[in-house]
Every structure is written in C-alpha cells, then in structure tokens.
Amino acid sequence: MSDTMFRVAVVVAVVAAALAIGFLLRRWQWSSHPPIDTSQLALPAGIVVFTSTECANCKRVLATLGGLDVPIREVTHELEPASFEAAGVEAVPLTVVIDSDGSVVAQLPGVVSARRVKRSLRSAGVAAAADGDAL
C-alpha cells in the first residue's frame, strides 16, 4: 500500500471513530436538569411530562410513552406557566416519575426510551402494563 493510501485510510478510520463516539455520546449522554419540586402541584402517581407546544422532542416523548398503561399527565408551559415556575422546570421535555406518596422518583430530561421510563416506574412501585420488551 502506498503512503498516500495509508494516510487516507488513517483519516477515514479517525473520522469514522469520531462519528461513532459522537453518536454513542449523544445516545447515552443524558443532559442533567436541576432537581425539581412537585410538592406544590398535587400531581398523580405515574408519569408527568413537562412540555412546550413548540417542542418537537416533546411530541416524540409523548408518542413513546403513549404505549404504557400508566397515567400520563402533560404539563404544557404555555398553558401552565405557574406550574413550571413552582416546580423549577428549566427545560423541556422533562419526564418525571412520581410514586404513590407524591415523591419524585426519577427525573429524565430530553428524549427518553420507554425502557428507561419502565425501569423508573418499577422503582416507584408503579407497574406499566405494556411490558412488551424485557427490562
């Protein structure tokens, strides 16, 4: 193999590795959100999704969670800004799992998978009836 071909192969390998690492980081890196306080909102046990009407990712989250047989309460910023302020929600989508005592068990920012939410529901003692995939 010539020196030029070797250099091209190295550049291609480095670019492919960088793309793969970027993909994996985006896939598994969950952005953080400061802890919220839902105690003033009297939310039911189950899933609460904080959304905005202009948020495409919010729609994706709601579609993903729609298959779970668990109460889902959507709190939309444009309709309930006081709830956002009272809870301290700073970014959407934010999926919150609440146990029967009204405590936040999990706070999942960004686009979440049904599998991740089911794990959080299980931790909260709230069963998801649509357990099609193994946890």
C-alpha positions as CSV (number, residue, x, y, z in Angstrom):
1,M,0.0,0.0,0.0
2,S,1.3,3.4,-0.9
3,D,2.0,6.1,1.7
4,T,-0.9,8.2,0.3
5,M,-3.4,5.3,0.5
6,F,-2.2,4.6,4.1
7,R,-2.8,8.3,5.1
8,V,-6.3,8.3,3.5
9,A,-7.1,5.0,5.3
10,V,-6.0,6.5,8.7
11,V,-8.0,9.7,8.1
12,V,-11.1,7.7,7.2
13,A,-10.7,5.5,10.3
14,V,-10.2,8.5,12.6
15,V,-13.3,10.2,11.1
16,A,-15.4,7.0,11.4
17,A,-14.3,6.6,15.0
18,A,-15.1,10.2,15.9
19,L,-18.6,9.8,14.3
20,A,-19.2,6.6,16.2
21,I,-18.1,8.1,19.5
22,G,-20.3,11.2,18.9
23,F,-23.3,9.0,18.1
24,L,-22.8,7.0,21.3
25,L,-22.3,10.0,23.5
26,R,-25.5,11.6,22.1
27,R,-27.3,8.3,22.5
28,W,-26.3,7.6,26.1
29,Q,-25.4,11.0,27.5
30,W,-28.4,12.3,29.4
31,S,-28.3,16.0,30.0
32,S,-28.9,17.0,33.5
33,H,-31.6,19.2,34.9
34,P,-31.6,20.7,38.4
35,P,-33.8,18.8,40.8
36,I,-37.4,19.9,40.7
37,D,-40.0,20.1,43.4
38,T,-43.5,19.0,42.5
39,S,-44.9,19.0,46.0
40,Q,-47.0,22.2,45.4
41,L,-48.6,20.7,42.2
42,A,-50.6,17.8,43.6
43,L,-49.7,15.5,40.7
44,P,-50.9,11.9,40.5
45,A,-48.6,8.9,40.8
46,G,-47.3,7.9,37.4
47,I,-45.6,9.9,34.7
48,V,-45.6,13.7,34.3
49,V,-44.1,15.2,31.2
50,F,-43.3,18.9,31.1
51,T,-43.6,20.1,27.5
52,S,-44.0,23.1,25.3
53,T,-46.2,23.5,22.3
54,E,-43.2,24.4,20.1
55,C,-41.1,21.4,21.2
56,A,-40.7,18.6,18.6
57,N,-38.9,16.4,21.1
58,C,-41.8,16.7,23.5
59,K,-44.1,15.2,20.9
60,R,-41.6,12.3,20.5
61,V,-41.6,11.7,24.2
62,L,-45.4,11.7,24.4
63,A,-45.6,9.3,21.5
64,T,-43.1,6.9,23.1
65,L,-44.9,6.9,26.4
66,G,-48.3,6.6,24.9
67,G,-48.0,2.8,24.8
68,L,-47.6,2.5,28.5
69,D,-50.7,1.7,30.5
70,V,-49.8,4.3,33.2
71,P,-51.3,7.6,34.0
72,I,-49.5,10.3,32.0
73,R,-50.0,14.0,32.9
74,E,-48.8,16.5,30.4
75,V,-47.9,20.0,31.8
76,T,-47.5,22.4,28.9
77,H,-45.5,25.6,29.5
78,E,-47.8,27.8,27.5
79,L,-50.9,26.6,29.4
80,E,-49.5,26.2,32.9
81,P,-46.5,28.6,33.3
82,A,-47.1,28.8,37.0
83,S,-46.6,25.1,37.4
84,F,-43.3,25.3,35.6
85,E,-42.2,28.1,37.9
86,A,-43.4,26.4,41.1
87,A,-41.6,23.1,40.2
88,G,-38.5,24.8,38.9
89,V,-38.6,23.3,35.4
90,E,-36.0,24.9,33.2
91,A,-36.0,22.8,30.0
92,V,-38.3,20.5,28.1
93,P,-39.0,17.8,27.6
94,L,-38.7,16.7,31.2
95,T,-40.2,13.3,32.1
96,V,-40.9,12.8,35.8
97,V,-41.9,9.6,37.6
98,I,-43.9,10.1,40.7
99,D,-44.6,7.5,43.3
100,S,-47.9,7.0,45.3
101,D,-46.6,9.3,48.0
102,G,-46.2,12.1,45.5
103,S,-42.4,12.0,45.6
104,V,-40.2,12.4,42.5
105,V,-38.5,9.0,41.9
106,A,-36.9,9.9,38.6
107,Q,-36.3,13.0,36.6
108,L,-35.5,12.2,33.0
109,P,-34.6,15.1,30.8
110,G,-34.6,15.0,27.0
111,V,-36.0,12.3,24.7
112,V,-36.4,9.1,26.8
113,S,-36.9,5.5,25.9
114,A,-39.9,3.5,27.1
115,R,-37.5,1.0,28.6
116,R,-35.8,3.7,30.8
117,V,-39.2,5.0,32.0
118,K,-40.4,1.5,32.8
119,R,-37.4,1.0,35.0
120,S,-38.2,4.2,36.8
121,L,-41.8,3.2,37.2
122,R,-40.7,-0.1,38.7
123,S,-38.6,1.8,41.2
124,A,-41.6,3.9,42.0
125,G,-43.8,0.9,42.6
126,V,-46.0,1.9,39.6
127,A,-46.5,-1.0,37.2
128,A,-46.5,-0.4,33.4
129,A,-49.0,-2.9,31.8
130,A,-47.3,-2.7,28.4
131,D,-44.2,-4.6,29.2
132,G,-43.5,-5.9,25.7
133,D,-39.8,-5.8,26.0
134,A,-37.6,-7.3,28.7
135,L,-36.2,-4.9,31.2
